[in-house]
Amino acid sequence: MAQKSGTNENGSPVASGIYLYRISIKSLEGNETFVKTAKLIMLK
């Protein structure tokens, strides 16, 4: 389980709820990119 501080990039608190996040990883050779979108449930 990952833990988050419950704040945004400005340090302000975020509300509980369902959030979508996207991760994008480029290969070391630079010719392939892995992209995944998923939901995150934030509970306080």
C-alpha positions as CSV (number, residue, x, y, z in Angstrom):
1,M,0.0,0.0,0.0
2,A,1.3,3.4,-0.9
3,Q,0.9,6.4,1.4
4,K,0.5,10.0,0.5
5,S,0.6,13.1,2.6
6,G,-2.9,14.2,1.5
7,T,-1.7,17.5,0.0
8,N,-1.3,18.8,-3.5
9,E,1.9,20.2,-5.1
10,N,1.3,23.5,-3.3
11,G,1.0,21.9,0.1
12,S,-2.8,22.5,0.4
13,P,-4.9,19.6,1.7
14,V,-6.9,17.6,-0.9
15,A,-10.4,16.2,-0.2
16,S,-11.3,12.6,0.2
17,G,-12.6,11.1,-3.1
18,I,-11.8,9.2,-6.2
19,Y,-8.9,10.6,-8.4
20,L,-7.5,9.6,-11.7
21,Y,-3.8,9.5,-12.2
22,R,-1.6,8.8,-15.2
23,I,2.0,7.4,-15.2
24,S,4.2,7.6,-18.2
25,I,7.6,5.8,-18.4
26,K,10.0,6.1,-21.3
27,S,12.4,3.2,-22.0
28,L,16.1,3.8,-21.6
29,E,16.5,3.5,-25.4
30,G,13.8,6.1,-25.8
31,N,11.9,4.2,-28.5
32,E,9.0,2.9,-26.3
33,T,6.7,4.6,-23.8
34,F,4.5,2.8,-21.2
35,V,1.4,4.8,-20.2
36,K,-1.1,3.7,-17.6
37,T,-4.1,5.6,-16.2
38,A,-5.8,4.3,-13.0
39,K,-8.0,5.5,-10.2
40,L,-6.9,6.3,-6.7
41,I,-9.3,6.3,-3.7
42,M,-8.1,9.0,-1.2
43,L,-9.4,8.3,2.3
44,K,-8.6,10.5,5.3
